[in-house]
Amino acid sequence: MYFSKSFVPILKNNPTEAKIKSHQLMLRVGMIKQSSAGIYSWLPLGFKVMKKIEQIVREEQDRIGVQEILMPTIQSSEIWKESGRYDDYGEEMLRIKDRQNREMLYGPTNEELVTEIFRSSIKSYKSLPQLLYHIQWKFRDELRPRFGIMRCREFYMKDAYSFDLNDDEALFSYNKFFLSYLRTFKRLNLSAIPMAADTGPIGGNLSHEFIILADTGESKIFTDKRIFNVESSSTLLDKNSLNDLRKQYEKYYSVTDEKFDRQEFEKLVPEEFRVNTKGIEVGHIFYFGDKYSKPMNAAVDFNGKKEFVKMGSYGIGVSRLVGAIIEAKYNDKDEIMKWPLSVAPYHCAIIPMIKKNDTTNIEKCNKIFEYFKSKNIDSIIDDTDENISAKIKKFNLIGIPYQLIIGNKAEGDLFEFSEVNGKTQKLNIEDVASQILKAKLN
């Protein structure tokens, strides 16, 4: 891919309407374009990052045995009336009517629809547990959409749902997702801390938000800083191991502001370990028992007796994670961004010095590009006529993790290779590829 042929409409300065780092950068480097208030088109650079995040989320859901489905964006109002949430949800729900005057809605979440799918398909307890997920667009008509994709009206989300026979089995499912989320955010190079949270309009009595610390976050959090040292590398999916994992986190006070109790906080957390700051919610899990299964008659036969299944739901804002990673990684003072290799739009920028009427460097770049491609290294060639320093500054802003310079300082088969904001080395192409591939595995 040549940069001159890519669709990356870069702005010279930060847009005045953008107030936080992620919104500024995503508009400036052409990752998104606003369509209307709180609704964005995703342009190639941003879409590529989001799809890589989506794939990591998918792999970690598959890893714990969740089955992928796809539910529609438009839902019937009837199932929401069954659950009792149609009138209670509020003005965030976009209500519409079709040409037959039937009441429909653009789904803000999918508890009702997945429960309806389950109840019409599963009748025996022998088919439990059932873990289902999908990745789909959602719409919530925010009163004041702001901060770009961080608080918008239309967003891309992974939501999963568990169906179990009893509370004990349901908590086992809940803990599987707890572990899966820790793994997911670790692969995204984010330190996301699970915190006890309010259940909100979803309902239930058990909930955790996964929060990354950020000054621009909307969530106020109160925690014991020792929680940041908890080891979360467990790979076991048995009940005892998962219970122990959650207990390792829950032994430290860690809550969002809705559940904050100052007296309890000061009693349980020594002053030197108290943290009172802001964070960004990147995931939220809920256990709500039979809140939906009972009114919607989602039950199984268990030894001749009707048992309403126990349910949980588990959300990750896939599109929001793009912004959250920027908030965590972008140095706005020096205008330097560095995407984690796992989700970077390109792993390496190949930056040649362009000489008039001389295609030698471009030919070298084309060979390097094909070699990288054979090694599954995603790269882009900057064939524009900008000078080298301008190109480096551009890719520092976009956040491509590595840069390879094809210029006057090349010595035989050795080229200048550097990590964003890191030291420059002179390496051959095989060693460059080896370094990138090694970093991809970490």
N, C-alpha and C positions, 0 to 999 in steps of 0.2 A: 504494500500500500504506500503510495506517495502522498505526502502531506498536502501537496498542491491540489490533489484530487479528492481529498477527504472533506467532509462537511463539518468543519469546526470553525464556526463564526466567532472569532475572538474579538472582544471589546478592549479598547485601550485602557479604560478606567472602570472602576467599580460602579455599577448602576446606583443612582442615588436612592432608588426605592428599596434597595436591599439593606437590611439592618444587621444581619448576622453573617458570619464567615461563610457558611455553606451556601446561603442564598446568593451572596456576592460572587463567590467563585463559580457556582454552577451557571449563573447568567453570563459571567464574564468570559468563560472558556467555552461557552456554547454547548453545555450539557442539556439544558432545558430551555424552553421558550414559553412564556405565559400565554395561554389561550384566552382565559377569562379569570375572574377573581378566584384564586385557590385551585385553578385547573391548569395543567401544564402539558405541553408536548415534550416528549423525551427524544432528544436529538441523538445522533449515533454515539457520541462519546459517553453521554450519560446512560443511554440505553445499554451500552456494552457493559458498563460497570454494574448496573442493576441486574442484568441477566447472569453475571458471574456470581453475584450475591445470592440470587435465586437458586442457582445450581448448588451452592454450598448448603443452603437451607434445605433443599430437597434431599441431598445426600445424607444429611444428618437425621432427617425424618425417616428416610428409608432404613437407615442403620438401626433404628430401634423398632422396626417392624410396622411403621404406619403406612397405610395404603393410600395412594394418590387417586383422587377423583377430580372432577371439575363441575362445579355448580354454576348456574347462570347468575348474571348480575341482577336481573329483574325477577322479583318474587311476587307471589300472590299475597294479598293482605289477609286472606282467610286463615293461613297458618299462624300469623302473628296475632290474630284475634283469639285463636285457640289458646295460645300461651299467655295471653293477657297483656302483651307488650305493645300492641298496635297503638293504643291511645296513650300509653305511658312513656313511650320512647322520646317523644318531644319533637321539636321543630327541626332537629338535625336530620330526621328521616325525610327523604324526598318522595312524596306521594304523587302518583300519577294515575290516569285512567286510560284504558285502551279504547279502541273504537266501539267495543261492545259495552262500554261504560262500566267495566269491571275494575275494581280498585286494585292497583298494583303499586309496587314500590321498588326503588333502586336500593339493593341490599346494603345496609351499613354493617351487617354481621350475619352469620348463617346458622345460629343455634336452631331456629325453627325449621329451616329447610332440611338440614341434615337429620334432625329428629324425625321428620316426616319420611325421609328416605329410609331410615333405619326401621321404623315401625312397620312399614309396608313390606319389608324384606326379611327381617330376622324374627323368628318366633320361639326358638329354643335357646335355653341357657348354654347348651353345648356349643353354640356358635360364638360365645363370648370368650375373651374380650374382643371388641371391634375398635380399631384405631383408624381413623380416616382423616385425610387432609386435602386441602386444595390451595392453589395460589391463584388469586383472582383480584380484579379491581373492585374496590369498595367506594361508596359515596356517603359522606356525612356533611350535611349542609351547615358548616361552621358559621357562627354568627360573624366572627372576625378572622377570616383566614389570613395567616401572616407567616413570616419566616420561610417563604418559599415552600419547599416540599415537606418541611418539618411540621407545618400546621396548615395543611391544605384540605380541600374538599374531596377530591378524587385521589385515591392512593392505591398502591399495589401491596397486597398483604397475603401472608401465609396464615391460614387459620386451620387448626386441627381439632378433632373432637374424639373423646373416648367414651365407650359404652361398656359398663361392667355390671356384674351381678350384685355386688355388695360394696360397702364402704372400704373394706380392707383391700379388695382387688382394685377398686377405683383409685385408692391412694398409691398403689403400686404403679398404675398407669401415670398418675400425676408425677411421680418421682422419675419415671422414665423421661418425661418431657423436661423435667428440671435438669437432668443430666444432659439431655440433647441440646438444650439451650446453652449450657455452659460450654459444650464442645463447639457449637456453632459460632458463638462470639469469639472464642479463642482462635478459631480458624480465620476470623476476620481481623485478628490482631486488636481486639477490643477487650478491655477489662470491664466486663459487665457484672455488676454485683446484684444478686437476688435480694430483694427487700420485701418485707410483708407490706401488703397494699390493700386498699379498699377495693371491693368488688364492683362498685358502680352499677350501671344499668344491666350488666351481665348477670349479677346476682351471685348468691352462694356465700360460704363462710370461710373459704380458704383461697388465698390469692398471693402471688408474688409478681412484682415487677422486676425486670432486669434493667439496671440503670448504669449508664456510663457517666462519670463525673464531667461536667462542663458548665462554665459560667453562663452560657446562653440557654441552659436547660430550663424547662418550665416546671419541673418537679422539684420541690424542696425535699431534701432528704436529711435524715439524722441517723448516724451510724457510729459504730465502734471501728476505728481504723484498723484494728487487728484482723477484721474480716478480709482485708485485701491480701492477706498472707495465706488464706485457706487454700490447700492443694485440691484441685478439682480434676485430676487426671484419671479418675476411676473409669474402668472400661467394663465393669461387671454390671449385669442387668438383673441380678437376683434381689429379692426384697430387702434382705438385711444390708447389703452393700449400699443400695440406694437410700435406705433410711438413714444409714450412718452418714452418707454424703450430705444429705439435707441438714442433719443435726449439726454437722461441722459448721455450717453457715448460721443456723438458727441459734447457736449458743451465744452469738454476738448480737447485741441490739442493733437492728437495722430496719428502718421503716420509712415510708413516704409520709408526707405531712398530714394526710387524712387520718393516719393511725398514730400520730405522734402524741406521746404523753410525757411532758417535761419531768414530772416527778419520777416516773419509771426510768427515763433516760439518765437522769442524774444519779439515781440509785444504782443502776446496773453498770454504768460506764464510768470508769475513773476519768477525771478531768483531762488528763494528758492524752487520752485516746478518743475524746469526743470530736466528731466531725459534723458540722452543720453547714451544708453547702447546697448546690443545685446540680441537677443531673438530667439526662435525656433518657426517656423510656425507649428501649429498643425491643422489648418483648414483654408479654404479660400472660400469665397462666392462671386459670381459675378451676376450682372444684365446686360444683353446685348441686351435687346429689340428684334428686328427682325434680328439681325446679321446673324443668321442661318436659321430662318424660311423663310426669303425673298428669298435668292438664292436657297433654297431647296423646295420652294413652299409649306410650311406648313401653311395652312390657314383654317379658318372655315367660314361657312356661317353665317352672322349676318344681319338679316333683308334684305335678298336678296343681300347683298354686301359681297365681299370677303375681309376678314380681316386676315392679317398675325399675327400669335400669338406672344405674347411677352414672352421671355424666360429668365431664370436664371439658373445657375449651382452652385453646392454646394459640396465641397470636404472636406473629412477628411482622413488623412493618418493613417489608422488603424495600420499598422505595424510600422510606424514611431512613433506612440504614445508610443509604448513599450520603445523605446529609450528615448523619451522625458520625460517620467515619471522617468526613471533612472537618467537622467541629473538633474531633479528637486529634487530627493529624496536621491541619493547616497552620503554617506560621505566617500570619497576616503581616507581621512587621517586615519580614524579608520577602514576602510574596513567594513562599515556597510550599508546595504541597508534595506529599509522598504517599501514594496509594500503597496499601499492602499488596504484595505480589499476587496474592490469591484473587484479587478483584481488580487489579490495575487494568485500564483499557488496553495498554500495551506494556509489555515487560521492559522493552528497550527501545530508545529512540536512536536511530542511526543518523548521524549528523555530518554530512560531507561539506567540505569547502568547495563551492561551485566556481569553476574557472570558465571564463568565456571561451567558447569554441573548443572546450576540452571535456570530454565525457568520461575520462579515466576514473574519476572518483565515483561517479554515478554507477559505472559498471562494477566497481568494487562493491558498492552498496548493494547492488542487485544480487551479487553472488553471496554476500553475507546474509541478506534477507532470506534467500533460498536455503542456506545452511541452517539458519535459525529455525526456519519453518520445519525442516526435517527433524529438529530437536524439540518441537512443540514450544518454541519460544516466540511469542507474539511481538512483532516489531513493526516500526513505521519508519520510512525514509523521508527526511526533510529535504526535499528537492527545491525548495524556494530559494530566491536569490538574496535572502537576508544574510548578514554577516554571522559568524560563528557565535559570538557573544549574545546576539539577539536571539538566536535559535536556542541556545542553552537556557536563557532567561525564560523563554516561552515554555520550554518543556519542564522547567522548574515550577512554573505556575500551573501547568496542566497536571503535573504530578507523576510523570512516567518515572518509575523507580531507577532505571539505569540509562546511561547515555554513552554512546560509542562515537568518538570523533574521528572522522576520516579527513585529516588535514595535512598541513605542511610538516607537522612534528612526527608523522608516521615514520617508523624506521623498519624498512623491510616488511616483515609480516606482523610487526607490533603496532598496536593502535592505542590511543588514549581511551581508557575505559574508566568510568566513575559512577558511583552511586549518588543519587540526589543529595546534595549537601554533605558529601563524603569525600574521601581522598581519591586522587586520580592515579591510576596504574597504567603501565604499558604492558599489554598482554597480546598474545595471538588469539585468533578467533576461537580456537578450541578451548583455551583457558577461560575466555569470556563466557562461552556457553556453559562450561563446567561450573563457574561461579553462580550464574543465574539459576541453573538447574538445582544446584545445592541449596540455594536460598529458597527455591520453590518448595522444597521438601520440608523445610523448617517451619 
